């Protein structure tokens, strides 16, 4: 599920996703996107994932859903605001 954030950002790895989310947050003013990507990154990292309780994993998974929704909205609004 966490890798869906990579797909949405059209990133092949996490460092690229962080760069893209930073640009997206700066251009939109939606800095909360970085928090949501951090949740996705934590769940995608085996070491971090293994250290978390099931309840914490569930909490972070909900942030991933919000990340996908919010990032989609921001990307869509930027797409439609560009002149053709």
mmCIF file of the N, C-alpha and C atoms, coordinates in Angstrom:
data_MODEL
# 
_entry.id   MODEL 
# 
loop_
_atom_site.group_PDB 
_atom_site.id 
_atom_site.type_symbol 
_atom_site.label_atom_id 
_atom_site.label_alt_id 
_atom_site.label_comp_id 
_atom_site.label_asym_id 
_atom_site.label_entity_id 
_atom_site.label_seq_id 
_atom_site.pdbx_PDB_ins_code 
_atom_site.Cartn_x 
_atom_site.Cartn_y 
_atom_site.Cartn_z 
_atom_site.occupancy 
_atom_site.B_iso_or_equiv 
_atom_site.pdbx_formal_charge 
_atom_site.auth_seq_id 
_atom_site.auth_comp_id 
_atom_site.auth_asym_id 
_atom_site.auth_atom_id 
_atom_site.pdbx_PDB_model_num 
ATOM 1   N N  . UNK A 1 1  ? 0.829  -1.190 0.000   1.00 0.00 ? 1  UNK A N  1 
ATOM 2   C CA . UNK A 1 1  ? 0.000  0.000  0.000   1.00 0.00 ? 1  UNK A CA 1 
ATOM 3   C C  . UNK A 1 1  ? 0.877  1.258  0.000   1.00 0.00 ? 1  UNK A C  1 
ATOM 4   N N  . UNK A 1 2  ? 1.970  1.231  0.733   1.00 0.00 ? 2  UNK A N  1 
ATOM 5   C CA . UNK A 1 2  ? 2.843  2.406  0.823   1.00 0.00 ? 2  UNK A CA 1 
ATOM 6   C C  . UNK A 1 2  ? 3.435  2.760  -0.530  1.00 0.00 ? 2  UNK A C  1 
ATOM 7   N N  . UNK A 1 3  ? 3.673  1.757  -1.353  1.00 0.00 ? 3  UNK A N  1 
ATOM 8   C CA . UNK A 1 3  ? 4.268  2.042  -2.661  1.00 0.00 ? 3  UNK A CA 1 
ATOM 9   C C  . UNK A 1 3  ? 3.297  2.742  -3.605  1.00 0.00 ? 3  UNK A C  1 
ATOM 10  N N  . UNK A 1 4  ? 2.029  2.768  -3.265  1.00 0.00 ? 4  UNK A N  1 
ATOM 11  C CA . UNK A 1 4  ? 1.072  3.543  -4.072  1.00 0.00 ? 4  UNK A CA 1 
ATOM 12  C C  . UNK A 1 4  ? 1.432  5.027  -4.069  1.00 0.00 ? 4  UNK A C  1 
ATOM 13  N N  . UNK A 1 5  ? 2.021  5.490  -2.972  1.00 0.00 ? 5  UNK A N  1 
ATOM 14  C CA . UNK A 1 5  ? 2.467  6.888  -2.914  1.00 0.00 ? 5  UNK A CA 1 
ATOM 15  C C  . UNK A 1 5  ? 3.569  7.127  -3.950  1.00 0.00 ? 5  UNK A C  1 
ATOM 16  N N  . UNK A 1 6  ? 4.465  6.156  -4.095  1.00 0.00 ? 6  UNK A N  1 
ATOM 17  C CA . UNK A 1 6  ? 5.510  6.276  -5.112  1.00 0.00 ? 6  UNK A CA 1 
ATOM 18  C C  . UNK A 1 6  ? 4.895  6.345  -6.503  1.00 0.00 ? 6  UNK A C  1 
ATOM 19  N N  . UNK A 1 7  ? 3.935  5.475  -6.751  1.00 0.00 ? 7  UNK A N  1 
ATOM 20  C CA . UNK A 1 7  ? 3.276  5.454  -8.055  1.00 0.00 ? 7  UNK A CA 1 
ATOM 21  C C  . UNK A 1 7  ? 2.569  6.774  -8.343  1.00 0.00 ? 7  UNK A C  1 
ATOM 22  N N  . UNK A 1 8  ? 1.854  7.278  -7.363  1.00 0.00 ? 8  UNK A N  1 
ATOM 23  C CA . UNK A 1 8  ? 1.133  8.532  -7.551  1.00 0.00 ? 8  UNK A CA 1 
ATOM 24  C C  . UNK A 1 8  ? 2.083  9.672  -7.890  1.00 0.00 ? 8  UNK A C  1 
ATOM 25  N N  . UNK A 1 9  ? 3.223  9.692  -7.248  1.00 0.00 ? 9  UNK A N  1 
ATOM 26  C CA . UNK A 1 9  ? 4.213  10.746 -7.481  1.00 0.00 ? 9  UNK A CA 1 
ATOM 27  C C  . UNK A 1 9  ? 5.106  10.452 -8.690  1.00 0.00 ? 9  UNK A C  1 
ATOM 28  N N  . UNK A 1 10 ? 4.866  9.301  -9.314  1.00 0.00 ? 10 UNK A N  1 
ATOM 29  C CA . UNK A 1 10 ? 5.679  8.860  -10.444 1.00 0.00 ? 10 UNK A CA 1 
ATOM 30  C C  . UNK A 1 10 ? 7.160  8.844  -10.067 1.00 0.00 ? 10 UNK A C  1 
ATOM 31  N N  . UNK A 1 11 ? 7.420  8.253  -8.912  1.00 0.00 ? 11 UNK A N  1 
ATOM 32  C CA . UNK A 1 11 ? 8.779  8.135  -8.379  1.00 0.00 ? 11 UNK A CA 1 
ATOM 33  C C  . UNK A 1 11 ? 9.167  6.661  -8.365  1.00 0.00 ? 11 UNK A C  1 
ATOM 34  N N  . UNK A 1 12 ? 10.424 6.391  -8.651  1.00 0.00 ? 12 UNK A N  1 
ATOM 35  C CA . UNK A 1 12 ? 10.896 5.005  -8.651  1.00 0.00 ? 12 UNK A CA 1 
ATOM 36  C C  . UNK A 1 12 ? 11.495 4.584  -7.319  1.00 0.00 ? 12 UNK A C  1 
ATOM 37  N N  . UNK A 1 13 ? 11.828 5.560  -6.481  1.00 0.00 ? 13 UNK A N  1 
ATOM 38  C CA . UNK A 1 13 ? 12.383 5.247  -5.162  1.00 0.00 ? 13 UNK A CA 1 
ATOM 39  C C  . UNK A 1 13 ? 12.041 6.369  -4.193  1.00 0.00 ? 13 UNK A C  1 
ATOM 40  N N  . UNK A 1 14 ? 12.287 6.123  -2.909  1.00 0.00 ? 14 UNK A N  1 
ATOM 41  C CA . UNK A 1 14 ? 11.831 7.034  -1.860  1.00 0.00 ? 14 UNK A CA 1 
ATOM 42  C C  . UNK A 1 14 ? 12.495 8.402  -1.901  1.00 0.00 ? 14 UNK A C  1 
ATOM 43  N N  . UNK A 1 15 ? 13.778 8.459  -2.223  1.00 0.00 ? 15 UNK A N  1 
ATOM 44  C CA . UNK A 1 15 ? 14.446 9.757  -2.273  1.00 0.00 ? 15 UNK A CA 1 
ATOM 45  C C  . UNK A 1 15 ? 13.815 10.648 -3.340  1.00 0.00 ? 15 UNK A C  1 
ATOM 46  N N  . UNK A 1 16 ? 13.508 10.076 -4.466  1.00 0.00 ? 16 UNK A N  1 
ATOM 47  C CA . UNK A 1 16 ? 12.828 10.823 -5.527  1.00 0.00 ? 16 UNK A CA 1 
ATOM 48  C C  . UNK A 1 16 ? 11.440 11.269 -5.065  1.00 0.00 ? 16 UNK A C  1 
ATOM 49  N N  . UNK A 1 17 ? 10.740 10.397 -4.357  1.00 0.00 ? 17 UNK A N  1 
ATOM 50  C CA . UNK A 1 17 ? 9.410  10.754 -3.834  1.00 0.00 ? 17 UNK A CA 1 
ATOM 51  C C  . UNK A 1 17 ? 9.501  11.914 -2.856  1.00 0.00 ? 17 UNK A C  1 
ATOM 52  N N  . UNK A 1 18 ? 10.546 11.900 -1.997  1.00 0.00 ? 18 UNK A N  1 
ATOM 53  C CA . UNK A 1 18 ? 10.721 12.997 -1.040  1.00 0.00 ? 18 UNK A CA 1 
ATOM 54  C C  . UNK A 1 18 ? 10.972 14.316 -1.762  1.00 0.00 ? 18 UNK A C  1 
ATOM 55  N N  . UNK A 1 19 ? 11.761 14.276 -2.808  1.00 0.00 ? 19 UNK A N  1 
ATOM 56  C CA . UNK A 1 19 ? 12.013 15.500 -3.580  1.00 0.00 ? 19 UNK A CA 1 
ATOM 57  C C  . UNK A 1 19 ? 10.729 16.025 -4.213  1.00 0.00 ? 19 UNK A C  1 
ATOM 58  N N  . UNK A 1 20 ? 9.964  15.106 -4.771  1.00 0.00 ? 20 UNK A N  1 
ATOM 59  C CA . UNK A 1 20 ? 8.721  15.510 -5.441  1.00 0.00 ? 20 UNK A CA 1 
ATOM 60  C C  . UNK A 1 20 ? 7.685  16.019 -4.448  1.00 0.00 ? 20 UNK A C  1 
ATOM 61  N N  . UNK A 1 21 ? 7.568  15.354 -3.300  1.00 0.00 ? 21 UNK A N  1 
ATOM 62  C CA . UNK A 1 21 ? 6.572  15.793 -2.320  1.00 0.00 ? 21 UNK A CA 1 
ATOM 63  C C  . UNK A 1 21 ? 6.964  17.146 -1.752  1.00 0.00 ? 21 UNK A C  1 
ATOM 64  N N  . UNK A 1 22 ? 8.268  17.396 -1.617  1.00 0.00 ? 22 UNK A N  1 
ATOM 65  C CA . UNK A 1 22 ? 8.721  18.696 -1.132  1.00 0.00 ? 22 UNK A CA 1 
ATOM 66  C C  . UNK A 1 22 ? 8.346  19.804 -2.122  1.00 0.00 ? 22 UNK A C  1 
ATOM 67  N N  . UNK A 1 23 ? 8.566  19.553 -3.395  1.00 0.00 ? 23 UNK A N  1 
ATOM 68  C CA . UNK A 1 23 ? 8.180  20.545 -4.418  1.00 0.00 ? 23 UNK A CA 1 
ATOM 69  C C  . UNK A 1 23 ? 6.672  20.752 -4.436  1.00 0.00 ? 23 UNK A C  1 
ATOM 70  N N  . UNK A 1 24 ? 5.938  19.666 -4.325  1.00 0.00 ? 24 UNK A N  1 
ATOM 71  C CA . UNK A 1 24 ? 4.478  19.751 -4.323  1.00 0.00 ? 24 UNK A CA 1 
ATOM 72  C C  . UNK A 1 24 ? 3.984  20.515 -3.096  1.00 0.00 ? 24 UNK A C  1 
ATOM 73  N N  . UNK A 1 25 ? 4.580  20.247 -1.949  1.00 0.00 ? 25 UNK A N  1 
ATOM 74  C CA . UNK A 1 25 ? 4.191  20.953 -0.723  1.00 0.00 ? 25 UNK A CA 1 
ATOM 75  C C  . UNK A 1 25 ? 4.508  22.442 -0.826  1.00 0.00 ? 25 UNK A C  1 
ATOM 76  N N  . UNK A 1 26 ? 5.669  22.774 -1.368  1.00 0.00 ? 26 UNK A N  1 
ATOM 77  C CA . UNK A 1 26 ? 6.041  24.185 -1.512  1.00 0.00 ? 26 UNK A CA 1 
ATOM 78  C C  . UNK A 1 26 ? 5.113  24.912 -2.475  1.00 0.00 ? 26 UNK A C  1 
ATOM 79  N N  . UNK A 1 27 ? 4.802  24.292 -3.589  1.00 0.00 ? 27 UNK A N  1 
ATOM 80  C CA . UNK A 1 27 ? 3.976  24.964 -4.592  1.00 0.00 ? 27 UNK A CA 1 
ATOM 81  C C  . UNK A 1 27 ? 2.519  25.090 -4.168  1.00 0.00 ? 27 UNK A C  1 
ATOM 82  N N  . UNK A 1 28 ? 2.064  24.155 -3.326  1.00 0.00 ? 28 UNK A N  1 
ATOM 83  C CA . UNK A 1 28 ? 0.658  24.166 -2.918  1.00 0.00 ? 28 UNK A CA 1 
ATOM 84  C C  . UNK A 1 28 ? 0.435  24.753 -1.532  1.00 0.00 ? 28 UNK A C  1 
ATOM 85  N N  . UNK A 1 29 ? 1.496  24.811 -0.726  1.00 0.00 ? 29 UNK A N  1 
ATOM 86  C CA . UNK A 1 29 ? 1.345  25.238 0.660   1.00 0.00 ? 29 UNK A CA 1 
ATOM 87  C C  . UNK A 1 29 ? 0.805  24.130 1.548   1.00 0.00 ? 29 UNK A C  1 
ATOM 88  N N  . UNK A 1 30 ? 0.671  22.923 1.022   1.00 0.00 ? 30 UNK A N  1 
ATOM 89  C CA . UNK A 1 30 ? 0.145  21.769 1.762   1.00 0.00 ? 30 UNK A CA 1 
ATOM 90  C C  . UNK A 1 30 ? 1.301  20.951 2.341   1.00 0.00 ? 30 UNK A C  1 
ATOM 91  N N  . UNK A 1 31 ? 1.960  21.515 3.338   1.00 0.00 ? 31 UNK A N  1 
ATOM 92  C CA . UNK A 1 31 ? 3.131  20.860 3.922   1.00 0.00 ? 31 UNK A CA 1 
ATOM 93  C C  . UNK A 1 31 ? 2.786  19.587 4.679   1.00 0.00 ? 31 UNK A C  1 
ATOM 94  N N  . UNK A 1 32 ? 1.524  19.383 4.953   1.00 0.00 ? 32 UNK A N  1 
ATOM 95  C CA . UNK A 1 32 ? 1.089  18.160 5.625   1.00 0.00 ? 32 UNK A CA 1 
ATOM 96  C C  . UNK A 1 32 ? 1.375  16.940 4.738   1.00 0.00 ? 32 UNK A C  1 
ATOM 97  N N  . UNK A 1 33 ? 1.547  17.144 3.447   1.00 0.00 ? 33 UNK A N  1 
ATOM 98  C CA . UNK A 1 33 ? 1.870  16.031 2.558   1.00 0.00 ? 33 UNK A CA 1 
ATOM 99  C C  . UNK A 1 33 ? 3.155  15.326 2.986   1.00 0.00 ? 33 UNK A C  1 
ATOM 100 N N  . UNK A 1 34 ? 4.106  16.069 3.513   1.00 0.00 ? 34 UNK A N  1 
ATOM 101 C CA . UNK A 1 34 ? 5.358  15.469 3.972   1.00 0.00 ? 34 UNK A CA 1 
ATOM 102 C C  . UNK A 1 34 ? 5.107  14.529 5.153   1.00 0.00 ? 34 UNK A C  1 
ATOM 103 N N  . UNK A 1 35 ? 4.213  14.903 6.034   1.00 0.00 ? 35 UNK A N  1 
ATOM 104 C CA . UNK A 1 35 ? 3.861  14.047 7.178   1.00 0.00 ? 35 UNK A CA 1 
ATOM 105 C C  . UNK A 1 35 ? 3.246  12.741 6.691   1.00 0.00 ? 35 UNK A C  1 
ATOM 106 N N  . UNK A 1 36 ? 2.371  12.850 5.720   1.00 0.00 ? 36 UNK A N  1 
ATOM 107 C CA . UNK A 1 36 ? 1.717  11.652 5.210   1.00 0.00 ? 36 UNK A CA 1 
ATOM 108 C C  . UNK A 1 36 ? 2.704  10.746 4.473   1.00 0.00 ? 36 UNK A C  1 
ATOM 109 N N  . UNK A 1 37 ? 3.641  11.340 3.726   1.00 0.00 ? 37 UNK A N  1 
ATOM 110 C CA . UNK A 1 37 ? 4.642  10.527 3.041   1.00 0.00 ? 37 UNK A CA 1 
ATOM 111 C C  . UNK A 1 37 ? 5.550  9.837  4.063   1.00 0.00 ? 37 UNK A C  1 
ATOM 112 N N  . UNK A 1 38 ? 5.799  10.495 5.172   1.00 0.00 ? 38 UNK A N  1 
ATOM 113 C CA . UNK A 1 38 ? 6.611  9.886  6.228   1.00 0.00 ? 38 UNK A CA 1 
ATOM 114 C C  . UNK A 1 38 ? 5.938  8.612  6.755   1.00 0.00 ? 38 UNK A C  1 
ATOM 115 N N  . UNK A 1 39 ? 4.636  8.629  6.864   1.00 0.00 ? 39 UNK A N  1 
ATOM 116 C CA . UNK A 1 39 ? 3.907  7.434  7.303   1.00 0.00 ? 39 UNK A CA 1 
ATOM 117 C C  . UNK A 1 39 ? 4.077  6.309  6.294   1.00 0.00 ? 39 UNK A C  1 
ATOM 118 N N  . UNK A 1 40 ? 3.968  6.639  5.012   1.00 0.00 ? 40 UNK A N  1 
ATOM 119 C CA . UNK A 1 40 ? 4.131  5.631  3.963   1.00 0.00 ? 40 UNK A CA 1 
ATOM 120 C C  . UNK A 1 40 ? 5.544  5.067  3.998   1.00 0.00 ? 40 UNK A C  1 
ATOM 121 N N  . UNK A 1 41 ? 6.517  5.930  4.155   1.00 0.00 ? 41 UNK A N  1 
ATOM 122 C CA . UNK A 1 41 ? 7.911  5.487  4.207   1.00 0.00 ? 41 UNK A CA 1 
ATOM 123 C C  . UNK A 1 41 ? 8.144  4.549  5.388   1.00 0.00 ? 41 UNK A C  1 
ATOM 124 N N  . UNK A 1 42 ? 7.593  4.890  6.533   1.00 0.00 ? 42 UNK A N  1 
ATOM 125 C CA . UNK A 1 42 ? 7.764  4.063  7.731   1.00 0.00 ? 42 UNK A CA 1 
ATOM 126 C C  . UNK A 1 42 ? 7.196  2.666  7.512   1.00 0.00 ? 42 UNK A C  1 
ATOM 127 N N  . UNK A 1 43 ? 6.045  2.582  6.884   1.00 0.00 ? 43 UNK A N  1 
ATOM 128 C CA . UNK A 1 43 ? 5.436  1.272  6.668   1.00 0.00 ? 43 UNK A CA 1 
ATOM 129 C C  . UNK A 1 43 ? 6.138  0.485  5.571   1.00 0.00 ? 43 UNK A C  1 
ATOM 130 N N  . UNK A 1 44 ? 6.809  1.165  4.659   1.00 0.00 ? 44 UNK A N  1 
ATOM 131 C CA . UNK A 1 44 ? 7.529  0.480  3.584   1.00 0.00 ? 44 UNK A CA 1 
ATOM 132 C C  . UNK A 1 44 ? 8.893  -0.024 4.040   1.00 0.00 ? 44 UNK A C  1 
ATOM 133 N N  . UNK A 1 45 ? 9.386  0.494  5.152   1.00 0.00 ? 45 UNK A N  1 
ATOM 134 C CA . UNK A 1 45 ? 10.698 0.115  5.668   1.00 0.00 ? 45 UNK A CA 1 
ATOM 135 C C  . UNK A 1 45 ? 10.527 -1.084 6.603   1.00 0.00 ? 45 UNK A C  1 
ATOM 136 N N  . UNK A 1 46 ? 11.103 -2.220 6.234   1.00 0.00 ? 46 UNK A N  1 
ATOM 137 C CA . UNK A 1 46 ? 10.927 -3.455 7.015   1.00 0.00 ? 46 UNK A CA 1 
ATOM 138 C C  . UNK A 1 46 ? 11.346 -3.303 8.473   1.00 0.00 ? 46 UNK A C  1 
ATOM 139 N N  . UNK A 1 47 ? 12.458 -2.612 8.709   1.00 0.00 ? 47 UNK A N  1 
ATOM 140 C CA . UNK A 1 47 ? 12.941 -2.441 10.073  1.00 0.00 ? 47 UNK A CA 1 
ATOM 141 C C  . UNK A 1 47 ? 11.981 -1.640 10.933  1.00 0.00 ? 47 UNK A C  1 
ATOM 142 N N  . UNK A 1 48 ? 11.476 -0.557 10.373  1.00 0.00 ? 48 UNK A N  1 
ATOM 143 C CA . UNK A 1 48 ? 10.516 0.272  11.113  1.00 0.00 ? 48 UNK A CA 1 
ATOM 144 C C  . UNK A 1 48 ? 9.196  -0.474 11.273  1.00 0.00 ? 48 UNK A C  1 
ATOM 145 N N  . UNK A 1 49 ? 8.717  -1.063 10.180  1.00 0.00 ? 49 UNK A N  1 
ATOM 146 C CA . UNK A 1 49 ? 7.448  -1.795 10.209  1.00 0.00 ? 49 UNK A CA 1 
ATOM 147 C C  . UNK A 1 49 ? 7.460  -2.869 11.297  1.00 0.00 ? 49 UNK A C  1 
ATOM 148 N N  . UNK A 1 50 ? 8.561  -3.623 11.370  1.00 0.00 ? 50 UNK A N  1 
ATOM 149 C CA . UNK A 1 50 ? 8.663  -4.689 12.352  1.00 0.00 ? 50 UNK A CA 1 
ATOM 150 C C  . UNK A 1 50 ? 8.681  -4.207 13.791  1.00 0.00 ? 50 UNK A C  1 
ATOM 151 N N  . UNK A 1 51 ? 9.096  -2.976 13.996  1.00 0.00 ? 51 UNK A N  1 
ATOM 152 C CA . UNK A 1 51 ? 9.170  -2.431 15.354  1.00 0.00 ? 51 UNK A CA 1 
ATOM 153 C C  . UNK A 1 51 ? 7.835  -1.870 15.840  1.00 0.00 ? 51 UNK A C  1 
ATOM 154 N N  . UNK A 1 52 ? 6.870  -1.761 14.955  1.00 0.00 ? 52 UNK A N  1 
ATOM 155 C CA . UNK A 1 52 ? 5.596  -1.122 15.294  1.00 0.00 ? 52 UNK A CA 1 
ATOM 156 C C  . UNK A 1 52 ? 4.535  -2.137 15.701  1.00 0.00 ? 52 UNK A C  1 
ATOM 157 N N  . UNK A 1 53 ? 3.669  -1.716 16.597  1.00 0.00 ? 53 UNK A N  1 
ATOM 158 C CA . UNK A 1 53 ? 2.542  -2.569 16.989  1.00 0.00 ? 53 UNK A CA 1 
ATOM 159 C C  . UNK A 1 53 ? 1.500  -2.561 15.868  1.00 0.00 ? 53 UNK A C  1 
ATOM 160 N N  . UNK A 1 54 ? 0.617  -3.540 15.840  1.00 0.00 ? 54 UNK A N  1 
ATOM 161 C CA . UNK A 1 54 ? -0.434 -3.558 14.836  1.00 0.00 ? 54 UNK A CA 1 
ATOM 162 C C  . UNK A 1 54 ? -1.302 -2.288 14.863  1.00 0.00 ? 54 UNK A C  1 
ATOM 163 N N  . UNK A 1 55 ? -1.561 -1.755 16.033  1.00 0.00 ? 55 UNK A N  1 
ATOM 164 C CA . UNK A 1 55 ? -2.377 -0.541 16.130  1.00 0.00 ? 55 UNK A CA 1 
ATOM 165 C C  . UNK A 1 55 ? -1.652 0.658  15.511  1.00 0.00 ? 55 UNK A C  1 
ATOM 166 N N  . UNK A 1 56 ? -0.348 0.755  15.747  1.00 0.00 ? 56 UNK A N  1 
ATOM 167 C CA . UNK A 1 56 ? 0.424  1.856  15.164  1.00 0.00 ? 56 UNK A CA 1 
ATOM 168 C C  . UNK A 1 56 ? 0.482  1.709  13.655  1.00 0.00 ? 56 UNK A C  1 
ATOM 169 N N  . UNK A 1 57 ? 0.650  0.495  13.178  1.00 0.00 ? 57 UNK A N  1 
ATOM 170 C CA . UNK A 1 57 ? 0.646  0.258  11.730  1.00 0.00 ? 57 UNK A CA 1 
ATOM 171 C C  . UNK A 1 57 ? -0.682 0.694  11.114  1.00 0.00 ? 57 UNK A C  1 
ATOM 172 N N  . UNK A 1 58 ? -1.769 0.353  11.787  1.00 0.00 ? 58 UNK A N  1 
ATOM 173 C CA . UNK A 1 58 ? -3.095 0.730  11.290  1.00 0.00 ? 58 UNK A CA 1 
ATOM 174 C C  . UNK A 1 58 ? -3.245 2.256  11.253  1.00 0.00 ? 58 UNK A C  1 
ATOM 175 N N  . UNK A 1 59 ? -2.784 2.915  12.275  1.00 0.00 ? 59 UNK A N  1 
ATOM 176 C CA . UNK A 1 59 ? -2.837 4.378  12.331  1.00 0.00 ? 59 UNK A CA 1 
ATOM 177 C C  . UNK A 1 59 ? -2.069 4.986  11.159  1.00 0.00 ? 59 UNK A C  1 
ATOM 178 N N  . UNK A 1 60 ? -0.864 4.481  10.918  1.00 0.00 ? 60 UNK A N  1 
ATOM 179 C CA . UNK A 1 60 ? -0.046 4.999  9.824   1.00 0.00 ? 60 UNK A CA 1 
ATOM 180 C C  . UNK A 1 60 ? -0.657 4.654  8.468   1.00 0.00 ? 60 UNK A C  1 
ATOM 181 N N  . UNK A 1 61 ? -1.287 3.501  8.363   1.00 0.00 ? 61 UNK A N  1 
ATOM 182 C CA . UNK A 1 61 ? -1.939 3.115  7.106   1.00 0.00 ? 61 UNK A CA 1 
ATOM 183 C C  . UNK A 1 61 ? -3.057 4.090  6.755   1.00 0.00 ? 61 UNK A C  1 
ATOM 184 N N  . UNK A 1 62 ? -3.767 4.571  7.754   1.00 0.00 ? 62 UNK A N  1 
ATOM 185 C CA . UNK A 1 62 ? -4.811 5.571  7.486   1.00 0.00 ? 62 UNK A CA 1 
ATOM 186 C C  . UNK A 1 62 ? -4.189 6.855  6.956   1.00 0.00 ? 62 UNK A C  1 
ATOM 187 N N  . UNK A 1 63 ? -3.006 7.213  7.449   1.00 0.00 ? 63 UNK A N  1 
ATOM 188 C CA . UNK A 1 63 ? -2.305 8.389  6.918   1.00 0.00 ? 63 UNK A CA 1 
ATOM 189 C C  . UNK A 1 63 ? -1.925 8.196  5.453   1.00 0.00 ? 63 UNK A C  1 
ATOM 190 N N  . UNK A 1 64 ? -1.607 6.964  5.077   1.00 0.00 ? 64 UNK A N  1 
ATOM 191 C CA . UNK A 1 64 ? -1.272 6.703  3.677   1.00 0.00 ? 64 UNK A CA 1 
ATOM 192 C C  . UNK A 1 64 ? -2.475 6.969  2.788   1.00 0.00 ? 64 UNK A C  1 
ATOM 193 N N  . UNK A 1 65 ? -3.638 6.560  3.219   1.00 0.00 ? 65 UNK A N  1 
ATOM 194 C CA . UNK A 1 65 ? -4.854 6.806  2.442   1.00 0.00 ? 65 UNK A CA 1 
ATOM 195 C C  . UNK A 1 65 ? -5.069 8.311  2.292   1.00 0.00 ? 65 UNK A C  1 
ATOM 196 N N  . UNK A 1 66 ? -4.886 9.049  3.372   1.00 0.00 ? 66 UNK A N  1 
ATOM 197 C CA . UNK A 1 66 ? -5.023 10.502 3.320   1.00 0.00 ? 66 UNK A CA 1 
ATOM 198 C C  . UNK A 1 66 ? -3.967 11.093 2.390   1.00 0.00 ? 66 UNK A C  1 
ATOM 199 N N  . UNK A 1 67 ? -2.745 10.558 2.440   1.00 0.00 ? 67 UNK A N  1 
ATOM 200 C CA . UNK A 1 67 ? -1.670 11.023 1.560   1.00 0.00 ? 67 UNK A CA 1 
ATOM 201 C C  . UNK A 1 67 ? -2.077 10.878 0.102   1.00 0.00 ? 67 UNK A C  1 
ATOM 202 N N  . UNK A 1 68 ? -2.594 9.719  -0.228  1.00 0.00 ? 68 UNK A N  1 
ATOM 203 C CA . UNK A 1 68 ? -3.006 9.469  -1.611  1.00 0.00 ? 68 UNK A CA 1 
ATOM 204 C C  . UNK A 1 68 ? -4.123 10.416 -2.043  1.00 0.00 ? 68 UNK A C  1 
ATOM 205 N N  . UNK A 1 69 ? -5.109 10.588 -1.177  1.00 0.00 ? 69 UNK A N  1 
ATOM 206 C CA . UNK A 1 69 ? -6.229 11.473 -1.496  1.00 0.00 ? 69 UNK A CA 1 
ATOM 207 C C  . UNK A 1 69 ? -5.778 12.920 -1.639  1.00 0.00 ? 69 UNK A C  1 
ATOM 208 N N  . UNK A 1 70 ? -5.023 13.407 -0.658  1.00 0.00 ? 70 UNK A N  1 
ATOM 209 C CA . UNK A 1 70 ? -4.597 14.809 -0.642  1.00 0.00 ? 70 UNK A CA 1 
ATOM 210 C C  . UNK A 1 70 ? -3.623 15.097 -1.783  1.00 0.00 ? 70 UNK A C  1 
ATOM 211 N N  . UNK A 1 71 ? -2.662 14.223 -1.999  1.00 0.00 ? 71 UNK A N  1 
ATOM 212 C CA . UNK A 1 71 ? -1.707 14.433 -3.079  1.00 0.00 ? 71 UNK A CA 1 
ATOM 213 C C  . UNK A 1 71 ? -2.425 14.410 -4.431  1.00 0.00 ? 71 UNK A C  1 
ATOM 214 N N  . UNK A 1 72 ? -3.395 13.525 -4.587  1.00 0.00 ? 72 UNK A N  1 
ATOM 215 C CA . UNK A 1 72 ? -4.175 13.483 -5.832  1.00 0.00 ? 72 UNK A CA 1 
ATOM 216 C C  . UNK A 1 72 ? -4.913 14.793 -6.058  1.00 0.00 ? 72 UNK A C  1 
ATOM 217 N N  . UNK A 1 73 ? -5.519 15.322 -5.009  1.00 0.00 ? 73 UNK A N  1 
ATOM 218 C CA . UNK A 1 73 ? -6.242 16.594 -5.116  1.00 0.00 ? 73 UNK A CA 1 
ATOM 219 C C  . UNK A 1 73 ? -5.310 17.721 -5.516  1.00 0.00 ? 73 UNK A C  1 
ATOM 220 N N  . UNK A 1 74 ? -4.151 17.795 -4.882  1.00 0.00 ? 74 UNK A N  1 
ATOM 221 C CA . UNK A 1 74 ? -3.195 18.870 -5.162  1.00 0.00 ? 74 UNK A CA 1 
ATOM 222 C C  . UNK A 1 74 ? -2.668 18.742 -6.591  1.00 0.00 ? 74 UNK A C  1 
ATOM 223 N N  . UNK A 1 75 ? -2.306 17.521 -6.979  1.00 0.00 ? 75 UNK A N  1 
ATOM 224 C CA . UNK A 1 75 ? -1.802 17.311 -8.341  1.00 0.00 ? 75 UNK A CA 1 
ATOM 225 C C  . UNK A 1 75 ? -2.869 17.668 -9.378  1.00 0.00 ? 75 UNK A C  1 
ATOM 226 N N  . UNK A 1 76 ? -4.105 17.278 -9.116  1.00 0.00 ? 76 UNK A N  1 
ATOM 227 C CA . UNK A 1 76 ? -5.198 17.577 -10.030 1.00 0.00 ? 76 UNK A CA 1 
ATOM 228 C C  . UNK A 1 76 ? -5.440 19.077 -10.130 1.00 0.00 ? 76 UNK A C  1 
ATOM 229 N N  . UNK A 1 77 ? -5.434 19.768 -9.002  1.00 0.00 ? 77 UNK A N  1 
ATOM 230 C CA . UNK A 1 77 ? -5.674 21.215 -9.030  1.00 0.00 ? 77 UNK A CA 1 
ATOM 231 C C  . UNK A 1 77 ? -4.549 21.940 -9.762  1.00 0.00 ? 77 UNK A C  1 
ATOM 232 N N  . UNK A 1 78 ? -3.322 21.462 -9.621  1.00 0.00 ? 78 UNK A N  1 
ATOM 233 C CA . UNK A 1 78 ? -2.203 22.081 -10.326 1.00 0.00 ? 78 UNK A CA 1 
ATOM 234 C C  . UNK A 1 78 ? -2.288 21.795 -11.822 1.00 0.00 ? 78 UNK A C  1 
ATOM 235 N N  . UNK A 1 79 ? -2.722 20.603 -12.161 1.00 0.00 ? 79 UNK A N  1 
ATOM 236 C CA . UNK A 1 79 ? -2.858 20.231 -13.573 1.00 0.00 ? 79 UNK A CA 1 
ATOM 237 C C  . UNK A 1 79 ? -3.882 21.120 -14.263 1.00 0.00 ? 79 UNK A C  1 
ATOM 238 N N  . UNK A 1 80 ? -5.026 21.329 -13.593 1.00 0.00 ? 80 UNK A N  1 
ATOM 239 C CA . UNK A 1 80 ? -6.090 22.125 -14.200 1.00 0.00 ? 80 UNK A CA 1 
ATOM 240 C C  . UNK A 1 80 ? -5.827 23.624 -14.140 1.00 0.00 ? 80 UNK A C  1 
ATOM 241 N N  . UNK A 1 81 ? -4.888 24.045 -13.311 1.00 0.00 ? 81 UNK A N  1 
ATOM 242 C CA . UNK A 1 81 ? -4.588 25.472 -13.233 1.00 0.00 ? 81 UNK A CA 1 
ATOM 243 C C  . UNK A 1 81 ? -3.534 25.892 -14.257 1.00 0.00 ? 81 UNK A C  1 
ATOM 244 N N  . UNK A 1 82 ? -2.910 24.917 -14.936 1.00 0.00 ? 82 UNK A N  1 
ATOM 245 C CA . UNK A 1 82 ? -1.914 25.245 -15.943 1.00 0.00 ? 82 UNK A CA 1 
ATOM 246 C C  . UNK A 1 82 ? -2.603 25.583 -17.257 1.00 0.00 ? 82 UNK A C  1 
ATOM 247 N N  . UNK A 1 83 ? -2.103 26.607 -17.968 1.00 0.00 ? 83 UNK A N  1 
ATOM 248 C CA . UNK A 1 83 ? -2.696 26.951 -19.246 1.00 0.00 ? 83 UNK A CA 1 
ATOM 249 C C  . UNK A 1 83 ? -2.431 25.851 -20.278 1.00 0.00 ? 83 UNK A C  1 
ATOM 250 N N  . UNK A 1 84 ? -3.384 25.670 -21.159 1.00 0.00 ? 84 UNK A N  1 
ATOM 251 C CA . UNK A 1 84 ? -3.237 24.649 -22.209 1.00 0.00 ? 84 UNK A CA 1 
ATOM 252 C C  . UNK A 1 84 ? -2.388 25.110 -23.354 1.00 0.00 ? 84 UNK A C  1 
# 
